[in-house]
Amino acid sequence: MTSARFPTKDAVLALIRSSATPVGKREIARAFKLSGSDHREQLKALLKELEADGAVERGRNKRMAPPQSLPDVAALEISGQDSDGELQARPLAWTGDGAPPRIFLPAPRGGGPALTVGDRLLAKLARINDRLYEARIIRRLEVSQDTRILGVYRPAPDGGRITPTDRRNKSEFVVLPPNRGEAEAGDLVLADLLPAGRLGQPQARVVERLGSTDEPRAISLIAIHSHGLPTVFPSAALREAALAGVPSLVGREDLRAIPFITIDGADARDFDDAVWAEPDGDPTNPDGWHLMVAIADVAYYVRPGSALDRAAYERGNSVYFPDRVVPMLPEALSNGLCSLRPNEDRACLAFHLWIDRHGVVIRHRLTRGLMRSAARLTYEQVQNCHEGRPDDDTGLLADGVIAPLYGAYARLWAARVRRGPLDLDLPERRVVVDARGRVGAITPRLRLDSHRLIEEFMIAANVAAAETLEARGMPALYRVHDQPSLDKMETLRTFLTGIGLPLPKAGEALTPDHFARILRRVDGTAVSQLVSEVILRAQAQAAYSPDNIGHFGLVLRRYAHFTSPIRRYADLIVHRGLIRALSVGVGGLDDAGLERLAETGDHLSSTERRAAAAERDAVDRFTAAHLADRIGARFAGRVSGVTRFGLFIRLDESGADGLIPISALADDRYEHDEAARALVGQRNGHRHRLGDAVTVVLVEADPLTGSTLFHLADGRSEQPGDSGI
């Protein structure tokens, strides 16, 4: 039998180029009917020659393909659509010269899940020609935050560099020219991590340009993207919101004649609760009050399983930044139909609450109604009116509307004092931004009786919601707060004992009143805020759960969030439960929602923590931006945290937080004494303790990372000595 003629180099190269996938020696030998050891050795030598010439590349499993080809299976990202509506994709890993080949995805047979820009998938690739591939989906891939970075792009001779905005990430990532996208010098970019290059340098590919870091809006954008907050609503959800309207009175109580008012901060972006009160005319309740708390009926608009519902669940809650809000619901609802704006009909769920002379809610009733707010007022306006300084908005409401609210509040506050909840009145930073988004000032938020009034009314309504659900046997999503763990209590006991504030011995039952007595002892002293913060850190984290363990901090046996369904999905679940339990119309909790209560509670607890972290990060970055032009200035502050790597400092002036690295304490070698919450000098015995007053010099303030660094002005902290306790 005559052996097949050995192919020419051009014939082998043509075969490799025409193949839809990379080919190996076995496929080449089969195609040309080669056999025997002589032919195998000849083919091996020819392929090495083609590789040396740069005509082919050896890839996975030693298979050959034209230069800069894609493998037969690759991870892709949907990048857009062509003019015919066909989906286009790009490889997640591409380190070749120039742009990667074009990849198209034919429509899946029999339909399939919709794909959108940014979705990732594993696909089998078929090569059409040097610059075009067809992809067949194997499976979707989850986008992990671990494979994506947010950073600042800067040009470099070999392409560019990305410096991460996460101060914990000390790496710098190389961006080759094909991976630059549209990024320009100083741009904030979102980038995918790529395999390291030949020299071991970490690489990245720009996937989205977010804007220049010179723009003030970049600060909150960093927080949004760092924490993976969803910012774009699906078109189906936007359509549902746009088509919504005010419902009729059918099945609703007409509450429009009641002069409800909303009371919020001057910078509030939505108004989902309104209040009204009057003396109770029932002779069996002398000196009692009738209070009403009306809440936007979000459940009417956001039905279980709808596109709006899926988008709201994903977010879990709205997230508030100094210059913007990332809402849980589209603007047509959050700032429109579900915002209780003055003189506009609004659907609501309202609790009637009857309060006795001792501040006890003796009965309550929920109604589904239609209301009309009489006024949108701020906390300052209401407080000024109550103190005899009405303005044009509050003057006509002073006696008939505002005064009764304070009457009902006085009763509820008296009951609160007797109950003895944990009352940590810690100062909150308020970042004031101007019209251009630049920081104008950082000030403590005022705490007025008008704030406490609304808080007590909301707590009363939340308790009524939980009691109603429990009385009807309806499973509920409770807001629970466990008592502190034994480990945290022992750490707290050690610290408080060190400053002369004993807690009950280990094993004795602790109540919020124990903490309240300590807080009363330090009120007005130099360590008041410090002790409040240490007690706060010792508390368990509140969460959402269908298992009601009560609320330790508020000293309440049952508690559920009812009063903010515009911005908290948990409240929407409570509304749906009430609607189903009381059979008051559409939008009630369905069977699937009941079965998923535990899962929903875990998810919402997680999104709440995510939102809180993003808000803190943004405030830190805005604060750093505010301080950036004051490098070298001296500030008074206190040690607010002690760790093995340094001292955290809180400035008296603005409440800004920053770090003194332990390496900056150059007068001695310091070790961390965790029990004493101090850094202790090994030679001189000097101690830097939690709560010490300090004077510091600002040495760094970076808005992009939120990093603020200080040095001690004189190398030492002031010992607190007699705290006045």
HELIX and SHEET records of a PDB file:
HELIX    1   1 LYS A    9  SER A   18  1                                  10    
HELIX    2   2 LYS A   25  ALA A   31  1                                   7    
HELIX    3   3 SER A   37  ASP A   53  1                                  17    
HELIX    4   4 ARG A   60  LYS A   62  5                                   3    
HELIX    5   5 GLN A  145  THR A  147  5                                   3    
HELIX    6   6 PRO A  177  ASN A  179  5                                   3    
HELIX    7   7 ALA A  218  SER A  226  1                                   9    
HELIX    8   8 SER A  235  LEU A  243  1                                   9    
HELIX    9   9 VAL A  298  TYR A  301  1                                   4    
HELIX   10  10 ALA A  307  ARG A  315  1                                   9    
HELIX   11  11 GLU A  331  ALA A  332  1                                   2    
HELIX   12  12 LEU A  333  LEU A  337  3                                   5    
HELIX   13  13 TYR A  379  HIS A  386  1                                   8    
HELIX   14  14 GLY A  395  LEU A  397  5                                   3    
HELIX   15  15 ALA A  398  ILE A  402  3                                   5    
HELIX   16  16 ALA A  403  ARG A  419  1                                  17    
HELIX   17  17 ASP A  449  ALA A  471  1                                  23    
HELIX   18  18 LEU A  486  GLY A  498  1                                  13    
HELIX   19  19 PRO A  512  VAL A  522  1                                  11    
HELIX   20  20 SER A  528  ARG A  537  1                                  10    
HELIX   21  21 TYR A  569  LEU A  582  1                                  14    
HELIX   22  22 ASP A  591  GLU A  595  1                                   5    
HELIX   23  23 LEU A  597  LEU A  627  1                                  31    
HELIX   24  24 ALA A  628  ARG A  630  5                                   3    
HELIX   25  25 ILE A  662  ALA A  664  5                                   3    
SHEET    1   A 2 GLU A  57  ARG A  58  0                                        
SHEET    2   A 2 MET A  64  ALA A  65 -1                                        
SHEET    1   B 6 VAL A  73  GLN A  81  0                                        
SHEET    2   B 6 LEU A  87  PRO A  91 -1                                        
SHEET    3   B 6 ARG A 102  LEU A 105 -1                                        
SHEET    4   B 6 LEU A 132  LEU A 141  1                                        
SHEET    5   B 6 ARG A 120  ASN A 129 -1                                        
SHEET    6   B 6 VAL A  73  GLN A  81 -1                                        
SHEET    1   C 5 PHE A 173  VAL A 175  0                                        
SHEET    2   C 5 GLY A 159  PRO A 164 -1                                        
SHEET    3   C 5 ARG A 148  ALA A 156 -1                                        
SHEET    4   C 5 ASP A 187  LEU A 194 -1                                        
SHEET    5   C 5 GLN A 203  SER A 212 -1                                        
SHEET    1   D 5 GLU A 253  ASP A 254  0                                        
SHEET    2   D 5 VAL A 361  ARG A 372  1                                        
SHEET    3   D 5 ASP A 345  ILE A 355 -1                                        
SHEET    4   D 5 TRP A 289  ALA A 296 -1                                        
SHEET    5   D 5 ASP A 273  PRO A 279 -1                                        
SHEET    1   E 2 ILE A 261  ASP A 264  0                                        
SHEET    2   E 2 ALA A 375  THR A 378  1                                        
SHEET    1   F 2 VAL A 319  PHE A 321  0                                        
SHEET    2   F 2 ARG A 324  VAL A 326 -1                                        
SHEET    1   G 2 ARG A 429  VAL A 433  0                                        
SHEET    2   G 2 VAL A 439  PRO A 444 -1                                        
SHEET    1   H 2 TYR A 478  VAL A 480  0                                        
SHEET    2   H 2 ALA A 543  SER A 545 -1                                        
SHEET    1   I 5 ASP A 657  PRO A 661  0                                        
SHEET    2   I 5 GLY A 646  LEU A 651 -1                                        
SHEET    3   I 5 ARG A 634  THR A 643 -1                                        
SHEET    4   I 5 ALA A 693  ASP A 702 -1                                        
SHEET    5   I 5 SER A 707  LEU A 712 -1                                        
SHEET    1   J 3 TYR A 670  ASP A 673  0                                        
SHEET    2   J 3 ALA A 678  GLY A 681 -1                                        
SHEET    3   J 3 ARG A 687  ARG A 689 -1                                        
END                                                                             
